[in-house]
Amino acid sequence: MKTPRIGIAGISGRMGQLLAAAIPAAGATLAGGTRRGDDLAALARASDVVIDFTIAAAIAPHAAILAQSGTAWVLGTTGQTDHDHAAIEAAAQHIPVFTAANFAPGVNLVLALAQILAAQLPAASHDAEVLEMHHRQKRDAPSGTALALTQAIQLGRGSDAAIPTASLRGGQIIGSHTALFTAGFEQITLTHHALDRRIFADGAVRAALWLTSRPPGHYGMNDMLALDDIIR
């Protein structure tokens, strides 16, 4: 069986370096990587899958290049706009695309549990809030994972009513996310603390390996982890 070739868009960044170590550790081949100004098309031709944790401004051009090359795409960049979403969906008509607000399996289990709790705890009696904290360099607020938590609660409640969200930035905290359900006589909290960025790199490589056998389409952690079975 052919060893999957995985390329990294943004290999010189902090996540890129972690991915460069995680890919061979997972038994895959590191096909190479791009740095600022490099040609993504060349990397795409040399890769079966490209993992992309670059910047939001690169999403649309990367979508076009990867769709044209027929190379699968794992995208972890947050701060996406409606234009970016449209570019992702257009690419997914031609290649398998995997997107996630957070590639840590534990975080995605928390999202599934938040949806279950929201479905069972009435909004009339239980207030729901989301709290997240990251390092001071993080550009987007709320974080993509915090937005995913609010969406999970909204799905559970069957309502698009806004969920209050607080974002804190300080120090070098990798990522902390909490969903709170508070009533008059109880409070339930679901919290995930990321202690090492390697959980995101390992999860992204796992997604890349899973994606190599998929047809064109838009996939996510719920598909890979079969979380919809848990939510049901």
JOLIN-V583708 format. One line per field, one symbol per residue. phi: phi as a letter, one per 20 degrees, with the letter a starting at -180 (. if undefined). psi: psi as a letter, one per 20 degrees, with the letter a starting at -180 (. if undefined). A space follows every 50 residues. Layout:
phi = ???
psi = ???
//
This chain:
phi = .fffdddcenfefffgffffeffffenddffpbddgnfeffffffecebd eccecffeffffgfffffemefcdddfdmfefffgffffffffdcfcccb fbefgfffffgffffffffddgffdcfdccccbcffeffebffgffffff ffffffembegfdgcdddcalcffrcccddcccfcbcdcdccdedbffff fffffgffffffddfgqddbfgffelffffff
psi = ppppopqoolhirghghghhhhghhjjrpoiarqrpirohhggghiqhqp poldqhiigghhggghghikpqpopjpakqrhggghhghghiihqppoqq hpjphhghhggghhggghhiophhhoqpqppqprqiipgqprrhhghhgh hgggghikqjpqoppppqpqbkpgppppppopahjqppppppppipihhg gghhggggghhhjqrqrorahhggjlhhhgh.
//
